[in-house]
Structures are given as structure tokens and as C-alpha cells.
Amino acid sequence: MSPGAYSKIEAGLTDVNYSRLLRIAAELKVPIIDLLSDHPGQETWNAKRLSFLRKQIFGNIQKLQLLNIQLLELFDEIG
């Protein structure tokens, strides 16, 4: 993209389509979400935190399922 094209985008004279947004993000080496945010970097951090929390929750669900199976086996042994 030319400097003039960037200038028009910054001035609000030109709308940005998705493919152009991808190119801008790649050129600036930032996630697209940072281009759309009022607080660049915050959304990236939030996305990483959310991903971490999802993994923890999934791990805890697996542990609970295992404990449930073990509990059922104990009930069967007790009679």
C-alpha cells in the first residue's frame, strides 16, 4: 500500500476491507485485534488469558469425569 492509501484510511476517507486489514496487520507485525481496539495489546493479552483459562477448565472437567468414574466404581464395590 502506498503512504497515500494509509493516509486516507487514517483520515477516515477510505474504508478498510478484511484483506487490506490483514495486509496492514502483517506489515505492522501486530494482531488484527490490535488494529480494531481502543486499547492495543489489551485484547491480545485478554485472548491469551482466555485461552489459558479454557485449558484449565477443560483439564478440570477431565479430572472431574475421572473422579466421577472412580466414585461410581467405589459405590459398586460397596454394594
C-alpha positions as a Markdown table, in Angstrom:
| # | Residue | x | y | z |
|---|---|---|---|---|
| 1 | Met | 0.0 | 0.0 | 0.0 |
| 2 | Ser | 1.1 | 3.5 | -0.7 |
| 3 | Pro | 1.6 | 6.1 | 2.0 |
| 4 | Gly | -1.3 | 8.0 | 0.4 |
| 5 | Ala | -3.6 | 5.0 | 0.9 |
| 6 | Tyr | -2.7 | 4.7 | 4.6 |
| 7 | Ser | -3.3 | 8.4 | 4.9 |
| 8 | Lys | -6.8 | 8.1 | 3.5 |
| 9 | Ile | -7.6 | 5.3 | 5.9 |
| 10 | Glu | -6.3 | 7.2 | 8.9 |
| 11 | Ala | -8.3 | 10.3 | 7.8 |
| 12 | Gly | -11.4 | 8.2 | 7.5 |
| 13 | Leu | -11.8 | 8.9 | 3.8 |
| 14 | Thr | -11.4 | 5.2 | 2.9 |
| 15 | Asp | -13.0 | 2.1 | 4.4 |
| 16 | Val | -10.8 | -0.9 | 5.0 |
| 17 | Asn | -11.8 | -4.3 | 3.9 |
| 18 | Tyr | -10.7 | -7.5 | 5.6 |
| 19 | Ser | -8.0 | -8.5 | 3.1 |
| 20 | Arg | -6.4 | -5.0 | 3.4 |
| 21 | Leu | -6.7 | -5.2 | 7.2 |
| 22 | Leu | -4.8 | -8.5 | 7.1 |
| 23 | Arg | -2.0 | -6.9 | 5.0 |
| 24 | Ile | -1.8 | -3.9 | 7.3 |
| 25 | Ala | -1.6 | -6.1 | 10.4 |
| 26 | Ala | 1.1 | -8.2 | 8.7 |
| 27 | Glu | 3.1 | -5.2 | 7.7 |
| 28 | Leu | 2.9 | -3.7 | 11.2 |
| 29 | Lys | 3.5 | -7.2 | 12.7 |
| 30 | Val | 0.5 | -6.9 | 15.1 |
| 31 | Pro | -2.6 | -9.0 | 15.6 |
| 32 | Ile | -5.7 | -7.7 | 13.7 |
| 33 | Ile | -7.5 | -7.2 | 17.0 |
| 34 | Asp | -4.9 | -4.6 | 18.0 |
| 35 | Leu | -5.8 | -2.6 | 14.9 |
| 36 | Leu | -9.5 | -2.6 | 15.9 |
| 37 | Ser | -9.0 | -1.9 | 19.5 |
| 38 | Asp | -9.1 | 1.3 | 21.5 |
| 39 | His | -6.6 | -0.3 | 23.8 |
| 40 | Pro | -4.0 | -2.1 | 21.6 |
| 41 | Gly | -2.3 | -5.0 | 23.3 |
| 42 | Gln | -5.0 | -5.4 | 25.9 |
| 43 | Glu | -7.2 | -7.6 | 23.7 |
| 44 | Thr | -4.2 | -9.8 | 22.8 |
| 45 | Trp | -3.5 | -10.2 | 26.5 |
| 46 | Asn | -7.2 | -11.0 | 27.1 |
| 47 | Ala | -7.2 | -13.6 | 24.3 |
| 48 | Lys | -4.1 | -15.3 | 25.8 |
| 49 | Arg | -5.6 | -15.3 | 29.2 |
| 50 | Leu | -8.9 | -16.6 | 27.9 |
| 51 | Ser | -7.1 | -19.4 | 26.1 |
| 52 | Phe | -5.2 | -20.3 | 29.3 |
| 53 | Leu | -8.4 | -20.4 | 31.3 |
| 54 | Arg | -10.2 | -22.6 | 28.7 |
| 55 | Lys | -7.3 | -25.1 | 29.0 |
| 56 | Gln | -7.6 | -25.1 | 32.8 |
| 57 | Ile | -11.3 | -25.6 | 32.7 |
| 58 | Phe | -11.0 | -28.4 | 30.2 |
| 59 | Gly | -8.4 | -30.0 | 32.4 |
| 60 | Asn | -10.6 | -29.7 | 35.5 |
| 61 | Ile | -13.6 | -31.2 | 33.6 |
| 62 | Gln | -11.4 | -34.2 | 32.7 |
| 63 | Lys | -10.4 | -34.6 | 36.3 |
| 64 | Leu | -14.0 | -34.4 | 37.5 |
| 65 | Gln | -15.0 | -37.0 | 35.0 |
| 66 | Leu | -12.3 | -39.3 | 36.2 |
| 67 | Leu | -13.3 | -38.7 | 39.8 |
| 68 | Asn | -16.9 | -39.5 | 38.9 |
| 69 | Ile | -15.9 | -42.8 | 37.4 |
| 70 | Gln | -13.9 | -43.7 | 40.4 |
| 71 | Leu | -16.7 | -42.8 | 42.7 |
| 72 | Leu | -19.1 | -44.9 | 40.8 |
| 73 | Glu | -16.7 | -47.8 | 40.9 |
| 74 | Leu | -16.4 | -47.4 | 44.7 |
| 75 | Phe | -20.2 | -47.4 | 45.0 |
| 76 | Asp | -20.3 | -50.7 | 43.0 |
| 77 | Glu | -17.7 | -52.2 | 45.3 |
| 78 | Ile | -19.6 | -51.2 | 48.4 |
| 79 | Gly | -22.7 | -52.8 | 47.0 |
